[in-house]
Amino acid sequence: MTHSNLAGSCRYDVVIIGAGPSGSIAASLLHQQGKRVLVLEKQHFPRFSIGESLLPCCMQVIQEANMLEAVNAAGFQFKNGAAFNANGRATLFDFTDKFTPGPGTTFQVQRGEFDKLLADTAAEQGVEIRYGQTVTAVDLSGAPRLTVVDDTQTEFEVECEFILDASGFGRVLPRLLDLEKPSNLPSRSAIFTHIRDNIDQVEMEDYLFDRDKILISVHPVNRDIWYWLIPFSDGRCSLGVVGEPHLLGDEGEPLEETLMRLVNEEPRLNRLLSKSTIIRDCGRLNGYSANVSTLGCDKFALLGNAGEFLDPVFSSGVTIAMQSASMAVKTLVRQFDGETVDWQQDYATPLMRGVDTFRTYVQAWYDGHFQDVIFYQNPNPKIKQMICSILAGYAWDENNPFVTESERRLNMVVELCR
């Protein structure tokens, strides 16, 4: 390995680890504020990722980063809601019919293309992004200093005033700084792939399938197992199944066989995908829920999945990532401006209000309570609008009582439905 000490010539205001949605959004927002930003990305784009169904709340942050025009022009699949299916019961949530003001539509995206679009747009705005860069060490004893190894195995150092970790499941700073702590959610696994769905118009009408919505299906016997089907604009879909590891079968079984066996056990999904073909090797993500001991201090902050990841069931991952980028940048700009900043009070606590709202619904989904609410046949329209706002990503709306008192309000509705 060759070594190159570039710290003196490479002093940045902010170094961002990761060029995914939270990293690109944060870089753009900081660049708008005149900050010198360097984004270090381990992989080369485009690259595959799950988390392909955005929520309408994301569109506000994308607009804030001056990326909305590029996203709207990219040809991604339009999305206006979520459909749910269990044991022959079907229901849907129209994200335009919600309590909270703001966008009611968004997109379903192939993340390789979407993430590259955001990163390229940030670069066009003037952000410096380097790919193939692995952060191997961090020194916070003085000004933050990162040790980086590039694709040629050249090692160098970068010094900055602040680090934002947007590394997602890579969780760079939690690993290097020993910030990891167990999630309070049970360990679950996801098996996923992309398919050519071959769903024709007759089948769409027969099975009430809408390409403008993500379809969430529940296993007919075990409600702890659920499936996602995310249509894309080119006749493909993202298909996945989620459950506790022991519920998904023997890990020695080929992933494709496990996935299709479980799909075949859900009658409506099985019929809907009867002509589909798998076009991508199946992947498996184990024990994805994560937590940390701190989300930020005066030298670093964690964004999105690098801090905490809940569960894919309500597509909250990218929303939390983008929201954390916006909130962290606002806090950081105040710090750069000489204000006294308390990262727990000013960033972590406000961010966790929304995360904990999502957590309430994730936990209630798996214990069955929220599934009872979703499939209730005669919902109160106003209550449904408030819940719809959360499913659309507006989990930080303090005007929504289902945000400010998420657990108590949801339990009240559960009792009414029963």
FIKE-101677 format. One record per residue (C-alpha): residue in three letters; residue number from 0; x, y, z. Coordinates in steps of 0.5 Angstrom, whole numbers. Example, Ala and Ser with C-alpha at 12.3 -4.5 7.8 and 13.67 -1.06 7.14 Angstrom:
<pts>
+---------+-----+-------+-------+-------+
! residuo ! num !    c1 !    c2 !    c3 !
+---------+-----+-------+-------+-------+
!     ALA !   0 !    25 !    -9 !    16 !
!     SER !   1 !    27 !    -2 !    14 !
+---------+-----+-------+-------+-------+
</pts>
This chain:
<pts>
+---------+-----+-------+-------+-------+
! residuo ! num !    c1 !    c2 !    c3 !
+---------+-----+-------+-------+-------+
!     MET !   0 !     0 !     0 !     0 !
!     THR !   1 !     3 !     7 !    -2 !
!     HIS !   2 !     2 !    13 !     3 !
!     SER !   3 !     0 !    20 !     1 !
!     ASN !   4 !    -1 !    25 !     7 !
!     LEU !   5 !    -6 !    30 !     4 !
!     ALA !   6 !    -9 !    33 !    10 !
!     GLY !   7 !    -5 !    40 !     9 !
!     SER !   8 !    -8 !    41 !     2 !
!     CYS !   9 !   -15 !    38 !     3 !
!     ARG !  10 !   -18 !    41 !     9 !
!     TYR !  11 !   -25 !    41 !     8 !
!     ASP !  12 !   -31 !    44 !    12 !
!     VAL !  13 !   -35 !    38 !    12 !
!     VAL !  14 !   -33 !    31 !    10 !
!     ILE !  15 !   -39 !    26 !     8 !
!     ILE !  16 !   -38 !    19 !     8 !
!     GLY !  17 !   -43 !    16 !     3 !
!     ALA !  18 !   -46 !    19 !    -3 !
!     GLY !  19 !   -53 !    16 !    -2 !
!     PRO !  20 !   -59 !    20 !    -2 !
!     SER !  21 !   -57 !    23 !     5 !
!     GLY !  22 !   -50 !    24 !     3 !
!     SER !  23 !   -52 !    27 !    -3 !
!     ILE !  24 !   -58 !    31 !     0 !
!     ALA !  25 !   -53 !    34 !     5 !
!     ALA !  26 !   -47 !    36 !     1 !
!     SER !  27 !   -52 !    40 !    -4 !
!     LEU !  28 !   -55 !    43 !     2 !
!     LEU !  29 !   -48 !    45 !     5 !
!     HIS !  30 !   -46 !    47 !    -2 !
!     GLN !  31 !   -51 !    52 !    -2 !
!     GLN !  32 !   -49 !    55 !     4 !
!     GLY !  33 !   -42 !    56 !     1 !
!     LYS !  34 !   -39 !    50 !     5 !
!     ARG !  35 !   -33 !    46 !     2 !
!     VAL !  36 !   -35 !    39 !     2 !
!     LEU !  37 !   -32 !    33 !     0 !
!     VAL !  38 !   -36 !    26 !    -1 !
!     LEU !  39 !   -32 !    20 !     0 !
!     GLU !  40 !   -36 !    14 !    -3 !
!     LYS !  41 !   -34 !     7 !    -2 !
!     GLN !  42 !   -37 !     4 !    -8 !
!     HIS !  43 !   -38 !     6 !   -16 !
!     PHE !  44 !   -45 !     8 !   -18 !
!     PRO !  45 !   -49 !     6 !   -20 !
!     ARG !  46 !   -50 !     0 !   -15 !
!     PHE !  47 !   -56 !    -4 !   -13 !
!     SER !  48 !   -59 !    -2 !    -7 !
!     ILE !  49 !   -66 !    -4 !    -4 !
!     GLY !  50 !   -71 !     2 !    -1 !
!     GLU !  51 !   -74 !     3 !    -8 !
!     SER !  52 !   -81 !     6 !    -6 !
!     LEU !  53 !   -80 !    13 !    -4 !
!     LEU !  54 !   -85 !    17 !     1 !
!     PRO !  55 !   -88 !    24 !    -1 !
!     CYS !  56 !   -85 !    27 !     4 !
!     CYS !  57 !   -78 !    26 !     1 !
!     MET !  58 !   -80 !    31 !    -5 !
!     GLN !  59 !   -80 !    37 !     0 !
!     VAL !  60 !   -73 !    35 !     2 !
!     ILE !  61 !   -71 !    34 !    -6 !
!     GLN !  62 !   -74 !    41 !    -7 !
!     GLU !  63 !   -70 !    44 !    -2 !
!     ALA !  64 !   -63 !    41 !    -5 !
!     ASN !  65 !   -65 !    44 !   -12 !
!     MET !  66 !   -66 !    37 !   -15 !
!     LEU !  67 !   -73 !    36 !   -16 !
!     GLU !  68 !   -73 !    38 !   -23 !
!     ALA !  69 !   -68 !    33 !   -25 !
!     VAL !  70 !   -72 !    27 !   -21 !
!     ASN !  71 !   -78 !    29 !   -24 !
!     ALA !  72 !   -75 !    29 !   -31 !
!     ALA !  73 !   -72 !    22 !   -30 !
!     GLY !  74 !   -78 !    18 !   -32 !
!     PHE !  75 !   -79 !    14 !   -25 !
!     GLN !  76 !   -85 !    10 !   -24 !
!     PHE !  77 !   -90 !    15 !   -21 !
!     LYS !  78 !   -93 !    13 !   -14 !
!     ASN !  79 !   -99 !    16 !   -10 !
!     GLY !  80 !  -100 !    11 !    -5 !
!     ALA !  81 !  -100 !     4 !    -2 !
!     ALA !  82 !  -104 !    -2 !    -3 !
!     PHE !  83 !  -105 !    -8 !     3 !
!     ASN !  84 !  -107 !   -15 !     2 !
!     ALA !  85 !  -108 !   -20 !     7 !
!     ASN !  86 !  -113 !   -27 !     6 !
!     GLY !  87 !  -117 !   -24 !     1 !
!     ARG !  88 !  -118 !   -17 !     4 !
!     ALA !  89 !  -115 !   -11 !     0 !
!     THR !  90 !  -115 !    -4 !     2 !
!     LEU !  91 !  -111 !     2 !     0 !
!     PHE !  92 !  -108 !     9 !     2 !
!     ASP !  93 !  -109 !    15 !    -2 !
!     PHE !  94 !  -103 !    19 !     0 !
!     THR !  95 !  -106 !    25 !    -3 !
!     ASP !  96 !  -112 !    24 !     2 !
!     LYS !  97 !  -108 !    26 !     8 !
!     PHE !  98 !  -108 !    30 !    14 !
!     THR !  99 !  -101 !    34 !    13 !
!     PRO ! 100 !  -100 !    39 !     8 !
!     GLY ! 101 !   -95 !    38 !     3 !
!     PRO ! 102 !   -94 !    33 !    -3 !
!     GLY ! 103 !   -98 !    27 !    -4 !
!     THR ! 104 !   -94 !    24 !   -10 !
!     THR ! 105 !   -87 !    21 !   -11 !
!     PHE ! 106 !   -84 !    16 !   -15 !
!     GLN ! 107 !   -82 !     8 !   -14 !
!     VAL ! 108 !   -74 !     8 !   -16 !
!     GLN ! 109 !   -69 !     3 !   -18 !
!     ARG ! 110 !   -64 !     6 !   -13 !
!     GLY ! 111 !   -58 !     5 !   -17 !
!     GLU ! 112 !   -61 !    10 !   -22 !
!     PHE ! 113 !   -64 !    14 !   -17 !
!     ASP ! 114 !   -58 !    15 !   -12 !
!     LYS ! 115 !   -53 !    16 !   -18 !
!     LEU ! 116 !   -58 !    22 !   -21 !
!     LEU ! 117 !   -58 !    25 !   -14 !
!     ALA ! 118 !   -50 !    25 !   -14 !
!     ASP ! 119 !   -49 !    27 !   -21 !
!     THR ! 120 !   -54 !    33 !   -19 !
!     ALA ! 121 !   -50 !    35 !   -13 !
!     ALA ! 122 !   -43 !    34 !   -17 !
!     GLU ! 123 !   -46 !    39 !   -23 !
!     GLN ! 124 !   -48 !    44 !   -17 !
!     GLY ! 125 !   -41 !    44 !   -15 !
!     VAL ! 126 !   -40 !    38 !   -10 !
!     GLU ! 127 !   -33 !    34 !   -10 !
!     ILE ! 128 !   -35 !    27 !   -10 !
!     ARG ! 129 !   -30 !    21 !   -10 !
!     TYR ! 130 !   -31 !    14 !   -11 !
!     GLY ! 131 !   -28 !     8 !    -9 !
!     GLN ! 132 !   -26 !    11 !    -3 !
!     THR ! 133 !   -26 !     7 !     4 !
!     VAL ! 134 !   -25 !    10 !    10 !
!     THR ! 135 !   -21 !     6 !    15 !
!     ALA ! 136 !   -20 !    10 !    21 !
!     VAL ! 137 !   -22 !    17 !    24 !
!     ASP ! 138 !   -18 !    21 !    29 !
!     LEU ! 139 !   -23 !    26 !    33 !
!     SER ! 140 !   -17 !    28 !    38 !
!     GLY ! 141 !   -17 !    35 !    35 !
!     ALA ! 142 !   -20 !    37 !    28 !
!     PRO ! 143 !   -23 !    31 !    25 !
!     ARG ! 144 !   -18 !    27 !    21 !
!     LEU ! 145 !   -20 !    21 !    17 !
!     THR ! 146 !   -15 !    16 !    14 !
!     VAL ! 147 !   -18 !    14 !     7 !
!     VAL ! 148 !   -16 !     8 !     2 !
!     ASP ! 149 !   -17 !     9 !    -5 !
!     ASP ! 150 !   -18 !     4 !   -11 !
!     THR ! 151 !   -11 !     4 !   -12 !
!     GLN ! 152 !    -9 !     2 !    -5 !
!     THR ! 153 !    -6 !     9 !    -4 !
!     GLU ! 154 !    -8 !    11 !     3 !
!     PHE ! 155 !    -8 !    19 !     5 !
!     GLU ! 156 !   -11 !    23 !    10 !
!     VAL ! 157 !   -17 !    28 !    10 !
!     GLU ! 158 !   -18 !    34 !    15 !
!     CYS ! 159 !   -24 !    37 !    16 !
!     GLU ! 160 !   -28 !    41 !    21 !
!     PHE ! 161 !   -34 !    36 !    21 !
!     ILE ! 162 !   -36 !    29 !    19 !
!     LEU ! 163 !   -43 !    27 !    17 !
!     ASP ! 164 !   -44 !    19 !    16 !
!     ALA ! 165 !   -48 !    18 !    11 !
!     SER ! 166 !   -46 !    11 !    10 !
!     GLY ! 167 !   -52 !     7 !    11 !
!     PHE ! 168 !   -52 !     0 !    12 !
!     GLY ! 169 !   -44 !     1 !    12 !
!     ARG ! 170 !   -45 !     4 !    19 !
!     VAL ! 171 !   -37 !     7 !    18 !
!     LEU ! 172 !   -37 !    11 !    24 !
!     PRO ! 173 !   -41 !     7 !    29 !
!     ARG ! 174 !   -36 !     1 !    27 !
!     LEU ! 175 !   -30 !     6 !    28 !
!     LEU ! 176 !   -32 !     9 !    34 !
!     ASP ! 177 !   -35 !     4 !    38 !
!     LEU ! 178 !   -42 !     7 !    38 !
!     GLU ! 179 !   -46 !     1 !    36 !
!     LYS ! 180 !   -52 !    -2 !    41 !
!     PRO ! 181 !   -57 !    -7 !    40 !
!     SER ! 182 !   -64 !    -5 !    36 !
!     ASN ! 183 !   -70 !    -6 !    41 !
!     LEU ! 184 !   -73 !    -9 !    35 !
!     PRO ! 185 !   -73 !   -17 !    34 !
!     SER ! 186 !   -68 !   -19 !    29 !
!     ARG ! 187 !   -71 !   -20 !    22 !
!     SER ! 188 !   -69 !   -22 !    15 !
!     ALA ! 189 !   -71 !   -20 !     8 !
!     ILE ! 190 !   -70 !   -24 !     1 !
!     PHE ! 191 !   -71 !   -20 !    -5 !
!     THR ! 192 !   -70 !   -19 !   -12 !
!     HIS ! 193 !   -72 !   -16 !   -19 !
!     ILE ! 194 !   -77 !   -19 !   -23 !
!     ARG ! 195 !   -80 !   -18 !   -30 !
!     ASP ! 196 !   -87 !   -18 !   -28 !
!     ASN ! 197 !   -91 !   -19 !   -34 !
!     ILE ! 198 !   -98 !   -17 !   -31 !
!     ASP ! 199 !  -103 !   -15 !   -36 !
!     GLN ! 200 !  -108 !   -11 !   -36 !
!     VAL ! 201 !  -114 !   -16 !   -35 !
!     GLU ! 202 !  -110 !   -19 !   -29 !
!     MET ! 203 !  -109 !   -12 !   -26 !
!     GLU ! 204 !  -116 !   -11 !   -26 !
!     ASP ! 205 !  -118 !   -18 !   -24 !
!     TYR ! 206 !  -113 !   -17 !   -18 !
!     LEU ! 207 !  -114 !   -10 !   -17 !
!     PHE ! 208 !  -107 !    -8 !   -18 !
!     ASP ! 209 !  -105 !    -1 !   -19 !
!     ARG ! 210 !   -98 !     0 !   -21 !
!     ASP ! 211 !   -98 !     7 !   -18 !
!     LYS ! 212 !   -98 !     4 !   -11 !
!     ILE ! 213 !   -93 !    -1 !    -7 !
!     LEU ! 214 !   -97 !    -7 !    -6 !
!     ILE ! 215 !   -96 !   -10 !     1 !
!     SER ! 216 !   -98 !   -17 !     2 !
!     VAL ! 217 !   -99 !   -21 !     9 !
!     HIS ! 218 !   -97 !   -29 !     9 !
!     PRO ! 219 !  -104 !   -32 !    10 !
!     VAL ! 220 !  -102 !   -36 !    16 !
!     ASN ! 221 !   -96 !   -33 !    19 !
!     ARG ! 222 !   -98 !   -25 !    20 !
!     ASP ! 223 !   -90 !   -24 !    22 !
!     ILE ! 224 !   -88 !   -25 !    14 !
!     TRP ! 225 !   -90 !   -20 !     9 !
!     TYR ! 226 !   -88 !   -19 !     2 !
!     TRP ! 227 !   -87 !   -12 !    -2 !
!     LEU ! 228 !   -88 !   -11 !    -9 !
!     ILE ! 229 !   -86 !    -5 !   -12 !
!     PRO ! 230 !   -87 !    -3 !   -19 !
!     PHE ! 231 !   -82 !     0 !   -24 !
!     SER ! 232 !   -84 !     4 !   -30 !
!     ASP ! 233 !   -81 !    -1 !   -35 !
!     GLY ! 234 !   -85 !    -7 !   -33 !
!     ARG ! 235 !   -80 !    -9 !   -28 !
!     CYS ! 236 !   -82 !   -10 !   -20 !
!     SER ! 237 !   -78 !   -10 !   -14 !
!     LEU ! 238 !   -80 !   -17 !   -10 !
!     GLY ! 239 !   -78 !   -18 !    -3 !
!     VAL ! 240 !   -81 !   -22 !     3 !
!     VAL ! 241 !   -79 !   -20 !    10 !
!     GLY ! 242 !   -79 !   -25 !    17 !
!     GLU ! 243 !   -76 !   -27 !    23 !
!     PRO ! 244 !   -70 !   -32 !    20 !
!     HIS ! 245 !   -73 !   -38 !    22 !
!     LEU ! 246 !   -79 !   -37 !    19 !
!     LEU ! 247 !   -76 !   -36 !    12 !
!     GLY ! 248 !   -73 !   -43 !    12 !
!     ASP ! 249 !   -67 !   -46 !    12 !
!     GLU ! 250 !   -61 !   -42 !    10 !
!     GLY ! 251 !   -58 !   -47 !     6 !
!     GLU ! 252 !   -64 !   -47 !     1 !
!     PRO ! 253 !   -62 !   -43 !    -5 !
!     LEU ! 254 !   -65 !   -36 !    -4 !
!     GLU ! 255 !   -69 !   -36 !   -11 !
!     GLU ! 256 !   -73 !   -43 !    -8 !
!     THR ! 257 !   -74 !   -40 !    -1 !
!     LEU ! 258 !   -77 !   -33 !    -4 !
!     MET ! 259 !   -81 !   -37 !   -10 !
!     ARG ! 260 !   -84 !   -42 !    -5 !
!     LEU ! 261 !   -86 !   -36 !     0 !
!     VAL ! 262 !   -89 !   -32 !    -6 !
!     ASN ! 263 !   -93 !   -39 !    -8 !
!     GLU ! 264 !   -96 !   -39 !    -1 !
!     GLU ! 265 !  -100 !   -32 !    -2 !
!     PRO ! 266 !  -105 !   -34 !    -6 !
!     ARG ! 267 !  -106 !   -27 !    -9 !
!     LEU ! 268 !   -99 !   -25 !   -10 !
!     ASN ! 269 !   -98 !   -32 !   -13 !
!     ARG ! 270 !  -103 !   -31 !   -18 !
!     LEU ! 271 !  -101 !   -24 !   -20 !
!     LEU ! 272 !   -94 !   -26 !   -21 !
!     SER ! 273 !   -96 !   -33 !   -25 !
!     LYS ! 274 !   -92 !   -30 !   -31 !
!     SER ! 275 !   -86 !   -27 !   -28 !
!     THR ! 276 !   -79 !   -28 !   -29 !
!     ILE ! 277 !   -73 !   -27 !   -24 !
!     ILE ! 278 !   -68 !   -22 !   -28 !
!     ARG ! 279 !   -63 !   -21 !   -22 !
!     ASP ! 280 !   -60 !   -26 !   -17 !
!     CYS ! 281 !   -63 !   -26 !   -10 !
!     GLY ! 282 !   -60 !   -22 !    -4 !
!     ARG ! 283 !   -61 !   -23 !     3 !
!     LEU ! 284 !   -60 !   -18 !     8 !
!     ASN ! 285 !   -60 !   -21 !    16 !
!     GLY ! 286 !   -61 !   -17 !    22 !
!     TYR ! 287 !   -62 !   -10 !    19 !
!     SER ! 288 !   -65 !    -7 !    25 !
!     ALA ! 289 !   -60 !    -2 !    28 !
!     ASN ! 290 !   -58 !     3 !    33 !
!     VAL ! 291 !   -53 !     7 !    36 !
!     SER ! 292 !   -51 !    10 !    43 !
!     THR ! 293 !   -51 !    18 !    40 !
!     LEU ! 294 !   -53 !    21 !    33 !
!     GLY ! 295 !   -48 !    27 !    34 !
!     CYS ! 296 !   -44 !    32 !    37 !
!     ASP ! 297 !   -39 !    38 !    36 !
!     LYS ! 298 !   -35 !    34 !    31 !
!     PHE ! 299 !   -40 !    29 !    27 !
!     ALA ! 300 !   -47 !    27 !    26 !
!     LEU ! 301 !   -50 !    20 !    24 !
!     LEU ! 302 !   -55 !    21 !    18 !
!     GLY ! 303 !   -60 !    16 !    16 !
!     ASN ! 304 !   -59 !     8 !    17 !
!     ALA ! 305 !   -52 !    10 !    19 !
!     GLY ! 306 !   -55 !    12 !    26 !
!     GLU ! 307 !   -62 !     8 !    26 !
!     PHE ! 308 !   -66 !     3 !    21 !
!     LEU ! 309 !   -72 !     0 !    23 !
!     ASP ! 310 !   -76 !    -4 !    18 !
!     PRO ! 311 !   -77 !    -4 !    11 !
!     VAL ! 312 !   -85 !    -5 !    12 !
!     PHE ! 313 !   -87 !     3 !    11 !
!     SER ! 314 !   -81 !     5 !     6 !
!     SER ! 315 !   -79 !    10 !    12 !
!     GLY ! 316 !   -71 !     9 !    11 !
!     VAL ! 317 !   -70 !    14 !     5 !
!     THR ! 318 !   -75 !    19 !     8 !
!     ILE ! 319 !   -71 !    18 !    15 !
!     ALA ! 320 !   -65 !    19 !    11 !
!     MET ! 321 !   -67 !    25 !     7 !
!     GLN ! 322 !   -70 !    28 !    13 !
!     SER ! 323 !   -64 !    27 !    18 !
!     ALA ! 324 !   -59 !    30 !    12 !
!     SER ! 325 !   -64 !    37 !    12 !
!     MET ! 326 !   -64 !    37 !    20 !
!     ALA ! 327 !   -57 !    36 !    21 !
!     VAL ! 328 !   -55 !    41 !    16 !
!     LYS ! 329 !   -59 !    46 !    19 !
!     THR ! 330 !   -56 !    45 !    26 !
!     LEU ! 331 !   -49 !    44 !    23 !
!     VAL ! 332 !   -50 !    51 !    19 !
!     ARG ! 333 !   -52 !    54 !    26 !
!     GLN ! 334 !   -45 !    51 !    29 !
!     PHE ! 335 !   -41 !    54 !    24 !
!     ASP ! 336 !   -44 !    61 !    25 !
!     GLY ! 337 !   -42 !    61 !    32 !
!     GLU ! 338 !   -48 !    59 !    35 !
!     THR ! 339 !   -48 !    54 !    41 !
!     VAL ! 340 !   -51 !    48 !    39 !
!     ASP ! 341 !   -53 !    42 !    43 !
!     TRP ! 342 !   -53 !    36 !    38 !
!     GLN ! 343 !   -58 !    32 !    43 !
!     GLN ! 344 !   -63 !    37 !    44 !
!     ASP ! 345 !   -62 !    41 !    37 !
!     TYR ! 346 !   -61 !    34 !    32 !
!     ALA ! 347 !   -62 !    28 !    35 !
!     THR ! 348 !   -69 !    29 !    39 !
!     PRO ! 349 !   -73 !    32 !    34 !
!     LEU ! 350 !   -70 !    27 !    29 !
!     MET ! 351 !   -72 !    21 !    34 !
!     ARG ! 352 !   -79 !    24 !    34 !
!     GLY ! 353 !   -81 !    22 !    27 !
!     VAL ! 354 !   -77 !    16 !    28 !
!     ASP ! 355 !   -81 !    14 !    34 !
!     THR ! 356 !   -87 !    15 !    31 !
!     PHE ! 357 !   -85 !    10 !    25 !
!     ARG ! 358 !   -83 !     5 !    31 !
!     THR ! 359 !   -90 !     5 !    34 !
!     TYR ! 360 !   -93 !     3 !    27 !
!     VAL ! 361 !   -87 !    -2 !    26 !
!     GLN ! 362 !   -88 !    -5 !    32 !
!     ALA ! 363 !   -96 !    -5 !    32 !
!     TRP ! 364 !   -95 !    -8 !    25 !
!     TYR ! 365 !   -92 !   -14 !    27 !
!     ASP ! 366 !   -96 !   -15 !    34 !
!     GLY ! 367 !  -102 !   -15 !    29 !
!     HIS ! 368 !  -105 !    -9 !    32 !
!     PHE ! 369 !  -104 !    -4 !    26 !
!     GLN ! 370 !  -106 !   -10 !    21 !
!     ASP ! 371 !  -113 !   -10 !    24 !
!     VAL ! 372 !  -113 !    -2 !    23 !
!     ILE ! 373 !  -111 !    -2 !    16 !
!     PHE ! 374 !  -116 !    -8 !    14 !
!     TYR ! 375 !  -122 !    -5 !    18 !
!     GLN ! 376 !  -127 !    -4 !    13 !
!     ASN ! 377 !  -131 !     2 !    16 !
!     PRO ! 378 !  -125 !     7 !    18 !
!     ASN ! 379 !  -127 !    14 !    20 !
!     PRO ! 380 !  -124 !    18 !    15 !
!     LYS ! 381 !  -121 !    24 !    19 !
!     ILE ! 382 !  -117 !    18 !    23 !
!     LYS ! 383 !  -115 !    15 !    16 !
!     GLN ! 384 !  -112 !    22 !    14 !
!     MET ! 385 !  -108 !    22 !    20 !
!     ILE ! 386 !  -105 !    15 !    19 !
!     CYS ! 387 !  -104 !    16 !    12 !
!     SER ! 388 !  -100 !    22 !    13 !
!     ILE ! 389 !   -95 !    18 !    17 !
!     LEU ! 390 !   -95 !    13 !    12 !
!     ALA ! 391 !   -94 !    18 !     7 !
!     GLY ! 392 !   -88 !    20 !    11 !
!     TYR ! 393 !   -90 !    26 !    15 !
!     ALA ! 394 !   -88 !    23 !    22 !
!     TRP ! 395 !   -85 !    30 !    24 !
!     ASP ! 396 !   -92 !    34 !    24 !
!     GLU ! 397 !   -93 !    36 !    31 !
!     ASN ! 398 !  -100 !    38 !    29 !
!     ASN ! 399 !  -102 !    31 !    28 !
!     PRO ! 400 !  -104 !    28 !    34 !
!     PHE ! 401 !  -102 !    21 !    31 !
!     VAL ! 402 !   -95 !    24 !    31 !
!     THR ! 403 !   -95 !    27 !    38 !
!     GLU ! 404 !   -99 !    21 !    42 !
!     SER ! 405 !   -97 !    16 !    37 !
!     GLU ! 406 !   -98 !    10 !    41 !
!     ARG ! 407 !  -104 !    12 !    45 !
!     ARG ! 408 !  -108 !    14 !    39 !
!     LEU ! 409 !  -106 !     8 !    35 !
!     ASN ! 410 !  -108 !     4 !    41 !
!     MET ! 411 !  -115 !     8 !    42 !
!     VAL ! 412 !  -116 !     6 !    34 !
!     VAL ! 413 !  -114 !    -1 !    35 !
!     GLU ! 414 !  -120 !    -2 !    41 !
!     LEU ! 415 !  -125 !     2 !    36 !
!     CYS ! 416 !  -123 !    -3 !    31 !
!     ARG ! 417 !  -124 !    -9 !    35 !
+---------+-----+-------+-------+-------+
</pts>
